[in-house]
């Protein structure tokens, strides 16, 4: 089992920045690729980035590329999501997830075995 807890969400104005963090406990953190997803009301869960087990590779969808950056610290068992130039459409609950998935398949929710409870991000216009 892996337990994941997100933190760092909140209210920010458009154009601002937030840094989300996900802390892991349980089984070997470095065995898992990590992903960040978000879900807005009435919408499907959306992939916003993934990072390989070593942290050497990352993968982002076009919607957030150049604005969002994922990093991880395997010693501390944490993965962070730095979000810059935020837009109102970035408003959602953000989730981190852990899975034994290759990075090229990181966008698929079914490839993740463990999920956090989510943290709310609200971007005002």
Steps between C-alpha positions, in 0.01 A plus 500: 500500500598858434328788673507836324410836652486821296543848640553855380171574331317827543366812337720698263444775245543439130864528404616387841680186614442212737713206602327176588673226690421132535647301787518124478513236770520125482668293234811604313420836344769474235331192352221717365456754229296791628227692331298812569140523388220748546125487491265792464129472585312311233816408311713189469826464685775658292871421491727800565839335526707197586850426621705185470613292795843656505373850432712521188210531258176693502198512271237772469193554287496806275243671723756554778835460328735791582280603794512192725809319626516172690789401723555223751729422791523127552688538827219712644228306317345811357389619159423863429303681233607858436227690320572838344296741292181352636174548316139477621465180297765341722246500782447142614575245766855378445604142573832324510522134409756220507528217253739255341450657161738600224507873452355479149185352657490736797186680380282193551321505834464122498880463517507637856447289806502765772338842522500783745188668631550814293556867570288786367654764276288802415621765257304824499479726198 
